[in-house]
Amino acid sequence: MKTRITARVRHWLIAALLLAAVASSMACAELEDTTDSPGRDVSGSYNLKQVNGQDLPAGTGTRLVIDGNFDLTADGAWSLRISFRGNLGFSRVNGDDGMFSKQGNTLTFQTNSGDTFTGQLSGGRLTVRYDYGEGKPEQFVFAK
């Protein structure tokens, strides 16, 4: 009887160790975010999360930023839309478009009007400094 209990315990122990190994490898795979790895496709829609370190809605001078998105396509095109409320209470959407290139974790954006700005990818987050009309660049953080 003692041998039979030991064998059963051994089987349960092996099953528990295998389960722990599988769970550990799955957790590591979930933690590994290769969105910003060199050569990786970064296309997709990134939703605005913060402006100048403040969660949305966030005030920037005379504007209250409500939401926004930054879309990147596989062919190198980008589109930025930011919804805000001005000091008179009117809602507006400001936007820009152009082409981008990627070098490591840095994206360089060129607007259709010829202006350029850069962004950094890290852990599925895109951080850019962009001037959307007040004459001073603001920091925007988007997440995929």
Secondary structure, 3 states (H helix, E strand, C coil): CHHHHHHHHHHHHHHHHHHHHHHHHHHHHHHCCCCCCCCCCCCEEEEEEEECCEECCEEECCEEEEEEEEEECCCCEEEEEEEEECCCCCEEEEEEEEEEEEECCEEEEEECCCCEEEEEEECCEEEEEECCCCCCCEEEEEEC
